[in-house]
Amino acid sequence: MGKNQVLFLSQMEESKMAKQVHIRVDDDIYKELSDYSVVSGQSMQDCLSVAIRQMLVKAKEEPSQDCNGYTFIDLFAGIGGMRLAFESAGGRCVYSNEWNKYSQQTYYANFGVQPDGDITKVQAESILDHDILVAGFPCQPFSIAGVSKKNSLGRATGFEDKTQGTLFFDVCRILKAKRPKAFMLTIGNLAMRQARAQFSCNFLACAGYEVVDNLGFPTVEAGIEAAMAAKADIVVLCSSDDEYAEYAVPAFKALDGRAIFIVAGAPANMEELKAVGIENFIHVRVNVLETLKEFNAKLLK
């Protein structure tokens, strides 16, 4: 164990009297705090205040409950105006992020939740899955008033503004990471597998899913292995009706619940396939909207 470092933390109570807390930490923790302080542009004291507040919030956090409405995340959250609007419309916020420390304090006072800080440092994969992403990223690099002011000060505008103008791409980064991926496991009859893969790609793209088509696999095991390597959330078996009797059950068992399994088409042996646990089929007679809503609900479980 390295030499301990001594830190003092001041915290404002309701009485407005500052209190000091004496904290002793190991060298490695001190270094992490120091590095984060430099990266975030906050004092060591502010970093510790945020860390302790987040710890207390998580300690009191109730287990997530099923939401009959929808879930959303609140980026560039300010003091929570958009959160109020979406919650009043039946949504449940599962993550919030705000850079300004004073806005963070007000947000905490309003909702009892401490937002994350610098969005550029957040790993997109660490954010909970959600139905809607709410983000009011800074408009100054793009608005008429903002551009006029920046021009008068000789500052960059639009995407050339490396401080505010590029934050839009962090929204895109999170959207991409949270976009469900549907993998076409194409096998067997060439004409039928291509036709059904094309239909399935169009069907699932309606929900904004990322679709991965393929030229075909020699075995279902090879297709499942490729789907897992691609980190697929959904695997769609595309073949002919006759060949589903051969391929569907082995593919379903090989997948073993690691992703949603879908059969493209309405084969004559559908009831037999349902009897072994295959419950998802997409074809021209299903309700596209209701089916996609069911898939979204399963993905968010």
C-alpha positions in Angstrom: 0.0 0.0 0.0 1.4 3.4 -1.0 1.5 6.5 1.1 -1.9 7.8 2.1 -3.0 11.1 0.9 -5.1 13.5 3.0 -8.1 15.4 1.5 -10.5 17.8 2.9 -14.1 17.9 1.7 -16.4 20.9 2.4 -20.1 20.4 2.0 -22.9 23.0 2.3 -25.6 22.1 4.8 -29.1 23.5 4.8 -27.9 26.0 7.4 -25.5 27.3 4.7 -22.6 26.5 7.1 -19.7 24.8 5.4 -18.6 21.5 7.0 -15.3 19.9 6.5 -14.6 16.1 6.3 -11.2 14.7 6.7 -10.6 11.8 4.2 -7.6 9.6 3.9 -7.1 7.8 0.6 -4.5 5.5 -1.0 -2.1 6.9 -3.6 -3.9 5.1 -6.5 -7.3 6.6 -5.6 -5.8 10.0 -5.1 -4.2 9.8 -8.6 -7.5 8.8 -10.2 -9.2 11.7 -8.5 -6.5 14.0 -9.6 -6.5 12.8 -13.2 -10.3 13.1 -13.3 -10.2 16.6 -11.8 -7.9 17.7 -14.7 -10.0 16.0 -17.4 -13.3 17.3 -16.1 -12.1 20.8 -15.2 -13.4 20.5 -11.7 -11.6 21.0 -8.4 -10.7 18.0 -6.3 -13.4 19.1 -3.8 -16.1 19.2 -6.5 -15.1 15.8 -7.8 -15.3 14.3 -4.3 -18.7 15.9 -3.6 -20.1 14.5 -6.8 -18.6 11.0 -6.2 -20.0 10.9 -2.6 -23.4 12.2 -3.8 -23.6 9.5 -6.5 -22.7 6.8 -4.0 -25.4 8.0 -1.7 -28.0 8.1 -4.5 -27.1 4.6 -5.6 -27.2 3.3 -2.1 -30.8 4.6 -1.8 -31.8 3.6 -5.3 -34.8 1.4 -5.5 -34.6 -1.7 -7.8 -35.9 -0.9 -11.2 -39.6 -1.7 -11.7 -41.5 -2.6 -14.8 -42.7 0.5 -16.7 -46.0 0.3 -18.5 -45.1 3.3 -20.6 -41.6 3.8 -22.0 -38.1 4.6 -20.9 -35.8 7.4 -21.9 -32.4 9.0 -21.1 -31.9 12.7 -20.4 -28.7 14.1 -22.0 -27.6 17.7 -21.7 -30.3 17.6 -19.0 -29.9 21.1 -17.6 -32.1 21.3 -14.5 -34.6 18.7 -15.8 -37.2 20.5 -17.8 -37.4 17.8 -20.5 -37.4 15.1 -17.9 -40.6 16.7 -16.4 -42.2 16.7 -19.8 -41.5 13.1 -20.6 -42.3 11.8 -17.2 -45.6 13.6 -17.3 -46.3 11.7 -20.6 -45.7 8.4 -18.9 -42.0 7.9 -19.4 -39.4 6.7 -16.9 -35.9 8.2 -16.9 -33.1 5.6 -16.6 -30.1 7.8 -17.1 -29.2 11.5 -17.0 -26.2 13.6 -17.9 -25.3 17.2 -17.4 -21.9 18.9 -17.5 -22.6 22.1 -15.5 -22.1 21.5 -11.8 -24.7 24.1 -10.7 -27.3 22.6 -13.0 -26.3 19.2 -11.6 -27.0 20.4 -8.1 -30.4 21.8 -9.1 -31.2 18.6 -10.9 -30.4 16.6 -7.8 -32.6 18.8 -5.7 -35.5 18.3 -8.2 -35.2 14.6 -8.8 -32.9 13.1 -6.2 -30.6 11.9 -9.0 -27.0 13.1 -9.6 -26.4 13.3 -13.4 -23.2 12.0 -14.9 -20.7 14.7 -16.0 -18.7 15.0 -19.2 -20.7 13.2 -21.9 -17.5 12.7 -24.0 -16.1 10.5 -21.3 -19.1 8.2 -20.9 -19.0 4.7 -22.3 -22.1 4.3 -24.4 -22.4 0.6 -23.5 -22.6 1.5 -19.8 -25.9 3.4 -20.4 -29.1 1.4 -19.7 -31.2 0.4 -22.7 -34.0 2.8 -23.4 -36.8 3.6 -25.8 -36.2 7.3 -26.4 -33.0 9.5 -26.2 -33.7 13.0 -25.2 -30.8 15.4 -25.9 -30.8 19.2 -26.1 -27.1 19.6 -27.2 -25.7 23.1 -27.3 -27.1 25.2 -30.1 -24.7 28.1 -30.0 -22.4 26.8 -32.7 -25.3 26.5 -35.1 -27.9 29.2 -34.2 -28.0 32.6 -35.8 -27.4 34.4 -32.6 -24.7 32.0 -31.4 -22.8 32.1 -34.8 -23.0 35.9 -34.9 -21.5 36.1 -31.4 -18.8 33.6 -32.1 -17.9 35.3 -35.4 -17.5 38.6 -33.6 -15.1 37.0 -31.2 -13.2 35.2 -33.9 -14.2 31.7 -32.7 -15.0 28.6 -34.7 -18.7 27.7 -35.4 -20.6 24.6 -36.5 -18.8 21.3 -36.3 -15.5 23.3 -36.3 -16.2 24.4 -32.8 -14.4 21.5 -31.0 -15.8 22.4 -27.6 -19.6 22.5 -28.3 -20.0 21.8 -32.0 -18.9 18.2 -31.8 -21.2 17.1 -28.9 -23.8 16.1 -31.4 -21.5 13.2 -32.4 -21.7 11.9 -28.8 -25.4 11.6 -29.2 -24.8 9.7 -32.4 -22.3 7.5 -30.7 -24.8 6.5 -28.0 -27.6 6.0 -30.5 -25.3 3.7 -32.5 -24.3 1.7 -29.5 -27.9 1.2 -28.4 -29.3 0.4 -31.8 -30.5 -3.3 -31.8 -28.7 -5.5 -34.4 -30.7 -8.0 -36.4 -28.7 -10.8 -38.1 -30.0 -12.7 -41.1 -29.1 -16.4 -40.8 -29.6 -17.4 -44.5 -29.4 -21.0 -45.4 -30.7 -23.5 -47.9 -32.7 -22.7 -51.0 -31.0 -19.7 -52.6 -34.1 -17.9 -54.1 -36.2 -18.3 -50.9 -33.5 -17.4 -48.4 -32.6 -14.2 -50.4 -36.2 -13.2 -50.8 -37.0 -13.7 -47.1 -33.8 -12.0 -45.9 -34.8 -8.9 -48.0 -38.3 -8.9 -46.6 -36.9 -9.3 -43.0 -34.3 -6.5 -43.5 -37.1 -4.1 -44.6 -39.4 -5.3 -41.9 -37.0 -4.7 -39.0 -35.5 -1.6 -40.5 -38.8 0.1 -39.9 -37.9 0.1 -36.2 -34.5 1.5 -36.9 -32.7 -1.8 -36.2 -29.3 -2.3 -37.7 -29.7 -5.2 -40.1 -26.9 -7.6 -41.1 -27.5 -9.6 -44.3 -25.4 -12.5 -45.4 -24.8 -14.6 -48.5 -25.6 -17.9 -46.8 -24.2 -20.4 -44.3 -23.4 -24.1 -44.8 -24.8 -25.1 -41.4 -27.0 -23.4 -38.8 -24.2 -23.8 -36.3 -22.0 -21.7 -38.5 -24.7 -19.1 -38.8 -25.3 -18.9 -35.1 -21.6 -18.6 -34.4 -21.4 -15.7 -36.9 -24.4 -14.0 -35.3 -22.9 -14.2 -31.8 -19.6 -12.8 -33.2 -21.5 -9.9 -34.6 -23.2 -9.4 -31.2 -26.7 -9.8 -32.7 -29.7 -9.0 -30.6 -32.0 -10.7 -33.1 -31.4 -13.7 -35.3 -33.7 -14.3 -38.3 -33.7 -17.7 -39.9 -34.3 -17.2 -43.6 -34.9 -20.3 -45.8 -37.8 -22.1 -47.5 -40.8 -23.6 -45.8 -39.8 -27.1 -46.5 -36.3 -26.6 -45.1 -37.6 -25.0 -41.9 -38.4 -28.5 -40.7 -34.7 -29.3 -40.9 -33.1 -26.0 -39.8 -35.5 -24.2 -37.4 -35.2 -26.4 -34.3 -31.4 -26.9 -34.4 -30.9 -23.2 -35.0 -33.2 -22.3 -32.1 -31.4 -24.8 -29.8 -27.9 -23.6 -30.9 -28.9 -20.0 -30.1 -30.0 -21.1 -26.6 -31.8 -17.9 -25.7 -28.8 -15.6 -26.3 -30.8 -13.5 -28.8 -34.4 -13.2 -30.0 -35.0 -16.0 -32.6 -37.3 -15.3 -35.5 -38.4 -17.4 -38.4 -39.1 -15.5 -41.6 -42.3 -16.8 -43.1 -45.4 -18.8 -42.1 -44.4 -22.4 -42.7 -47.0 -25.2 -42.6 -45.3 -26.7 -39.6 -45.6 -23.4 -37.6 -47.6 -25.1 -34.8 -44.9 -27.8 -34.4 -42.2 -25.1 -34.2 -44.3 -23.2 -31.6 -44.5 -26.4 -29.5 -40.8 -26.5 -29.0 -40.6 -22.8 -28.0 -40.2 -20.9 -31.3 -42.7 -18.1 -31.0 -41.6 -15.3 -33.4 -42.6 -15.4 -37.0 -42.6 -12.4 -39.5 -44.5 -12.5 -42.8 -46.9 -10.4 -44.9 -49.9 -11.1 -42.7 -48.6 -9.9 -39.3 -49.2 -6.4 -37.9 -45.8 -4.7 -38.4 -46.3 -2.1 -35.7 -47.5 -4.5 -33.0 -44.9 -7.1 -33.9 -42.1 -4.5 -33.6 -43.4 -3.2 -30.3 -43.3 -6.8 -29.0 -39.7 -7.2 -30.1 -38.8 -3.9 -28.5 -40.4 -5.0 -25.2 -38.4 -8.2 -25.3 -35.1 -6.4 -26.0 -35.6 -4.1 -23.1 -36.2 -6.9 -20.6 
